[in-house]
């Protein structure tokens, strides 16, 4: 496997760890061709953008979107992945050759130094595996068809603790309700 990745990025956030305003966006294109000495022939395109707004007196409202698609036959290690770090109401991991992820989060500081925050959020993920064969039960009925878009959404509340020993990175604890499940996820750094 050999590939080349080209990308463009812009970052106008006022703080890379806990932004109050600004944009963080990137566009990338990965290309793998036999002409590069690769056994694969595919492209992977990804647009990842986040926008932050100061709202109320001290809060931050953030929006995040990831749109990704592929062409050709990609290796399994190159599938798009949505885990409990993106879809916080699920313990399962979802895979696809095409993805759409939308997130919104309202972050409210509890302490004056902004080292402890509460967040209210919603996540929406949509994946499909292009060309996948449907899975049938013993009667020939379709159980699941990964070639169709499969939607997942959740809402929740989270706690953020800034830990100076981690280089001003936040420890994140999120409690979310998915379509049929609840899940608690743990992470380092903001979700986006």
N, C-alpha and C positions, 0 to 999 in steps of 0.2 A: 504494500500500500504506500503510495506516494501522492501527496497533494500539495497544492498551493492555496493559501488563503489571502485574500485581499480585503481590506476593510477601511472604513471611515468612522470617525468618532468625534463627538463634541461633548464637552462637560462644562457647564456653567454653574454647577452647584456651589453654594456659599460654604458648604462643609461636606467633605466626601463621606464622613461617617454618619452624621445626623443633619441632613440638609433641611433648611427652612424654605429655600426658594431655588429655582434653577432647573436646568435640563441636563439629563445624562442620556445620550443616545448613541447607538452604534449600528452600522450596517456592514455585514460581512458576507463574503462569497467564497466558499471552498470549492476547488475544482480538482478532480482526480481524473487523469487521462492515461491511456497506454503510452502516449507520447512522452509522458513524464517518467516512464518506467514502472507504472502502476498496473496491477492486475485488475483494477476497478475503473469504471467509467461513470462518474456521477458528479452532481453539483449539490451543494447545501447552501441555501440562502437564509439569512437571519436578520431581521430588524428587531432591535431591542431598545425601547425608549421609556424613560421615566420623566415625569414633570412634577415639581413640588411648588406648592403655594402656601404662603403664611395666611392663616385664617384665625378667626376669633382674636384673642389677644396674644396668645403664646403658642397656639397649636399649628401643626403642619398637616396639610392635606396632600397626599401623594397619589399619583396615577401611574401605572406601569403596564406596558403591553409588549408582548413578544410574539412575532409572527415568523414562522419558519416553514420552509418547504424544501423538497429534494427532487432531483431527477435521476434517472438511472437506478441501478441496483447498489444500494449503500451497504457497507459492512454493518453487522448488528451493533458494533460498538459506537456507531455514528448515529443511532436512533435518537430522536428527541426524548427527553426524560422529564416527567413531572412527578416529583416526590412530595413528601410532606413539608418540604421547604417552600414549595410553590403553591400546592393545594393543601392547605394546613388542616383541613377537616378529614383527611384520609391517611391511613397507615400504608395503603398499597402504593406501588410505583406504577405509573402508566407510561407506555412507550408509543412512539409513532414516527412515521416518515414525514408527517406534516403536523404543525401545531399552531394553536392560538392560545395565549395566556393573557388574561386581563386581571389586574389587581388594583384595588384602591385601599387606602389606609389613612385614617385620621390619628395622628400622634399628638397626645396631650401630655405636657410635662407636669409632674407632680411636685418636684423640688425646684427651687429657683435656679440651681446650677444645671438643670436639665439632665441630671445623671440618673433620674428615675422617671420613666414615662409609662403611660397606659396607651394602648392602641386599640382601635376598633377597625375591623377590616372585612373585606369581601374578596374572594378569589373566584375566577371562572376559567376553566381549562377545557380545551377542545382538541382531541387528537384523532388521527386515523392512520392506518398502515395501508398505503396505496398498493393495490393489487392483492391484498390478503384474501384468502378463500374463507367463506363463512364456515363456522363450526355448527354442525347439525346434530340433533339428538337422534335416538334410534328410530324415530318415526319420520325422519327427513325434514323436521321443522328447524328453522334457523334459531340457534341458541344465542349466538353473538356473531356479528359481522364487523370485524376490525377495519374493513375497507370503508365502512360508513363512519362519519364523524361521531365520536362518543364524547358526551358532555359531562363535566363534573363541576360542581360549584359548592361553595361553603361561605359561612360568615362566622365571625368570632371576635374574641377580645384577647389582647396580649399584654404582657409586662416586658419592659425593657430596662435593663440595669447596665449603666456604663461602668466598666471595670478598667481602671487606669493601668493595671498591670498587663492588660491586653492591647495596649496602645490606643486607648480611648474607643475600643470596640464594645459594642453592646452585647450582653447576653440576652437572648430572646426566648421567651416562654409564651407560646400561643395555645389557646383553648378554642377549638373550632367545631362547628357542626356542619357535616357534609350532608348529602342528600339522604343517606340512610345510616350514617355513622357519626360518632364524635371522636375526636382525636386531640391529643396534646403533643405539640411538636416543640423541639428545642433546637436553637441555632445560635451561632455567633455572628454578629453583625445584623443590620437591618435586613428585612426580607427583600428589599430592593432599594 
